[in-house]
Amino acid sequence: MGVRLPARGDRAKGVEEIARPQLLGRLVHDLRRTAVRNLERAGVPRSVAMKLTGHKTEAVYRRYAIVAEADLREGVTKLAKLA
């Protein structure tokens, strides 16, 4: 089974035919960054997330784990509830 890739000359056209429209124009790094962000927000342990995303070092993984302002506000709110 699986997806049959088109001949070399038609490869770009084939990718457009099998890819979801909302993913066209995205880079693998965009998708990887989104995956890391979603895993972090879901509370998945970093070692598991690194295996899932294929990162071999924590230093590289951290480059993908971008923290947004909303994440910081949420962290402060959670901390305040503990006090």
KAWOWO-V45957 format. One record per residue. N is the residue number from 1. OMEGA is omega in whole degrees, 0 to 359 (none if undefined). D_FIRST is the distance of its C-alpha to the first C-alpha in Angstrom with 1 decimal. Layout:
BEGIN
n->(N/N)
omega->(OMEGA/OMEGA)
d_first->(D_FIRST/D_FIRST)
END
This chain:
BEGIN
n->(1/2/3/4/5/6/7/8/9/10/11/12/13/14/15/16/17/18/19/20/21/22/23/24/25/26/27/28/29/30/31/32/33/34/35/36/37/38/39/40/41/42/43/44/45/46/47/48/49/50/51/52/53/54/55/56/57/58/59/60/61/62/63/64/65/66/67/68/69/70/71/72/73/74/75/76/77/78/79/80/81/82/83)
omega->(181/182/178/180/178/177/185/184/183/186/181/179/180/179/179/181/184/182/174/182/182/180/181/181/178/176/177/181/177/182/179/179/178/179/180/180/181/178/179/182/179/179/178/179/184/181/178/180/180/177/182/183/177/177/182/180/179/180/180/179/182/177/180/183/183/181/179/178/180/178/179/179/179/178/179/178/178/179/181/180/179/184/none)
d_first->(0.0/3.8/6.8/8.3/11.8/14.8/17.5/20.0/22.6/20.4/18.7/21.0/20.5/16.7/17.1/19.5/17.2/14.4/16.8/18.9/22.3/24.2/22.5/23.4/26.3/25.6/25.6/23.5/26.9/27.5/24.4/25.3/28.9/27.9/25.8/28.8/31.2/29.3/29.0/32.8/33.8/31.9/33.9/31.1/32.8/32.7/31.4/28.4/27.9/28.2/25.5/23.1/24.0/24.3/28.1/30.0/33.4/35.1/36.9/33.9/32.4/35.8/35.5/32.5/34.2/36.4/39.0/40.0/43.5/42.3/40.9/44.4/46.2/44.0/44.8/48.5/48.5/46.9/49.5/52.3/51.3/51.8/55.4)
END
